[in-house]
Amino acid sequence: MLTSIAPVESYKDLFKYAEQFMLVGKLSLSAVLIISFTSLVREMGKSLVEKLIFKNGLRFPTTEMLLWKTRLISKPQKEMLHRKILEDFEIELYDAEAERDDELEARLRARDAVSAIRHHVGDGKFTLQYNIRYGFWRNLVGGLPLGLILGASSLLCVESELGRIISGVYLLVAIPLTVLGIPIIRSASLDYAHYLFTEYGGKK
């Protein structure tokens, strides 16, 4: 009798383990899909904002602040930054006349200097905080086009009333964010640039 019962218990255990494995597999698949979607949104945000709006860093506030044609920081601070950049990294930024003659090269040099500054400052005291804030808004706004498409498709295709309500609420939030997104991103990027240069200026 004992030998006849043992296989039954083994089968039960086998089915239990199989169910647990399937559950773990489903959770793992869900996690992979969530991570993949998050990565897609992040890359979309980075591509849309940094390439289309900031032209791969050539028109980011950090670059703009180092140009003589802009008035985002005071002239004395700009002169101090130019001197410090030359001393620290041996990158010679253009003067006002050279900048007028070749603005693209002036922007490229400024962008190179900013890359060196970011590496030099690292996380800083407040720089990391404002960089995270900028990255959050960049990814959020950059991913909105995909979100709007999915939200509108869900609103039209989902049959459940709850699903339509959720999609409608999402669209009500996403549409204003799409309109206000660029000003918010510009504000966040400007704050980040100010703190980056402030911490760099005070760093030995």
C-alpha positions in Angstrom: 0.0 0.0 0.0 2.8 2.4 0.9 4.4 1.8 -2.5 1.2 2.5 -4.4 0.6 5.8 -2.5 4.1 7.2 -3.0 3.9 7.7 -6.8 0.6 9.6 -6.3 2.2 12.0 -3.9 5.1 12.3 -6.3 2.8 13.2 -9.2 1.1 15.8 -7.0 4.4 17.3 -6.2 5.4 17.3 -9.8 2.2 19.1 -10.8 2.7 21.6 -8.0 6.3 22.3 -9.1 5.1 22.6 -12.7 2.5 25.2 -11.7 5.1 27.1 -9.7 7.5 27.0 -12.6 4.8 28.3 -15.0 3.9 31.1 -12.6 7.6 32.1 -12.2 7.9 32.0 -16.0 4.9 34.3 -16.5 6.3 36.7 -13.9 9.7 36.6 -15.5 8.2 37.3 -18.9 6.1 40.2 -17.5 9.3 41.6 -15.9 11.2 41.3 -19.2 8.3 43.0 -21.1 8.2 45.9 -18.5 11.9 46.4 -18.6 11.9 46.3 -22.4 9.1 48.8 -22.6 10.8 51.1 -20.0 14.1 50.9 -22.0 12.2 51.7 -25.2 10.5 54.7 -23.6 13.8 55.9 -22.2 15.6 55.6 -25.6 12.6 57.3 -27.3 12.8 60.2 -24.8 16.6 60.5 -25.2 16.4 60.4 -29.0 13.4 62.8 -29.3 14.5 65.4 -26.8 18.3 65.4 -27.2 18.5 64.9 -30.9 15.5 67.0 -32.1 15.4 69.7 -29.4 19.0 70.0 -28.2 20.7 68.9 -31.4 22.9 66.2 -29.8 24.1 68.7 -27.1 25.0 71.5 -29.5 22.0 73.5 -28.2 21.8 72.2 -24.7 21.9 75.0 -22.0 25.4 73.9 -20.9 26.7 74.6 -24.4 24.7 77.8 -24.8 26.0 79.2 -21.6 29.6 79.0 -22.8 28.8 81.0 -26.0 29.4 84.7 -26.1 26.2 85.3 -28.0 24.0 84.1 -25.2 23.0 85.9 -21.9 22.2 82.9 -19.8 25.1 83.7 -17.3 27.0 86.8 -16.6 30.1 87.8 -18.6 32.5 87.5 -15.6 31.3 84.0 -14.9 31.7 83.1 -18.6 35.2 84.5 -18.7 36.0 82.5 -15.5 34.7 79.3 -17.0 36.6 79.8 -20.2 39.9 80.3 -18.3 39.3 77.3 -16.0 38.4 75.0 -18.9 41.6 75.9 -20.6 43.6 75.3 -17.4 41.9 72.1 -16.5 41.4 70.4 -19.9 43.5 72.4 -22.4 40.4 73.1 -24.4 40.5 76.6 -25.9 37.0 77.9 -26.4 36.5 80.6 -29.0 36.4 84.3 -28.3 33.5 86.4 -29.5 35.0 87.2 -32.9 36.0 83.6 -33.7 32.6 82.4 -32.5 30.9 84.8 -35.0 33.1 83.5 -37.8 32.5 79.8 -37.1 29.6 79.2 -34.7 29.4 75.5 -35.3 33.1 74.9 -34.3 32.5 77.1 -31.2 29.5 74.9 -30.3 31.5 71.7 -30.9 34.3 72.9 -28.6 31.8 74.0 -25.9 30.2 70.6 -26.1 33.5 68.9 -25.7 34.3 71.1 -22.7 31.0 70.2 -21.1 31.7 66.5 -21.4 35.0 67.0 -19.6 33.3 69.1 -16.9 30.6 66.4 -16.3 33.3 63.8 -15.9 35.3 66.1 -13.6 32.4 67.1 -11.4 30.8 63.6 -11.2 27.7 63.4 -9.1 28.5 66.6 -7.3 26.5 67.9 -4.4 23.4 68.9 -6.3 24.3 68.1 -9.9 23.1 64.5 -9.7 19.8 65.5 -8.2 19.1 67.9 -11.0 20.4 65.6 -13.7 17.9 62.9 -12.5 15.2 65.5 -12.5 16.0 66.4 -16.1 16.3 62.8 -17.1 12.9 62.0 -15.6 11.1 64.8 -17.6 13.1 64.0 -20.8 12.1 60.3 -20.7 8.5 61.1 -19.7 7.9 63.6 -22.4 9.9 61.8 -25.0 7.8 58.6 -24.4 4.5 60.4 -24.6 4.0 60.0 -28.4 4.1 56.2 -28.0 1.9 56.5 -24.9 -0.7 58.6 -26.8 -0.9 56.0 -29.6 -1.3 53.2 -27.1 -3.8 55.1 -25.1 -5.9 56.1 -28.1 -5.8 52.5 -29.4 -6.9 51.2 -26.0 -9.7 53.7 -25.8 -11.0 52.5 -29.2 -10.4 48.8 -28.9 -10.8 47.8 -25.2 -14.3 46.5 -24.5 -14.4 46.9 -20.7 -15.7 50.1 -19.3 -13.0 50.2 -16.7 -10.3 49.9 -19.4 -11.8 52.8 -21.3 -12.0 55.0 -18.2 -8.3 54.3 -17.5 -7.3 55.0 -21.1 -9.4 58.2 -21.0 -7.9 59.4 -17.8 -4.4 58.7 -19.2 -5.1 60.7 -22.3 -6.4 63.6 -20.3 -3.1 63.7 -18.4 -0.9 62.9 -21.3 -2.2 65.5 -23.8 -1.5 68.6 -21.6 1.9 67.1 -20.7 2.7 66.8 -24.4 1.9 70.5 -24.9 3.8 71.7 -21.7 6.6 69.1 -22.0 9.1 71.1 -23.9 9.0 74.2 -21.6 9.3 71.8 -18.6 12.3 70.1 -20.2 14.0 73.4 -21.0 13.5 74.6 -17.4 14.9 71.3 -16.0 17.9 71.4 -18.3 18.6 75.0 -17.5 18.6 74.2 -13.7 20.9 71.3 -14.3 23.3 73.5 -16.3 23.4 76.2 -13.7 24.2 73.7 -10.9 26.8 71.9 -13.0 28.8 75.1 -13.7 28.3 76.4 -10.2 29.9 73.2 -8.7 32.6 73.1 -11.4 33.5 76.7 -10.7 34.0 76.0 -7.0 35.9 72.8 -7.6 39.7 72.8 -7.3 
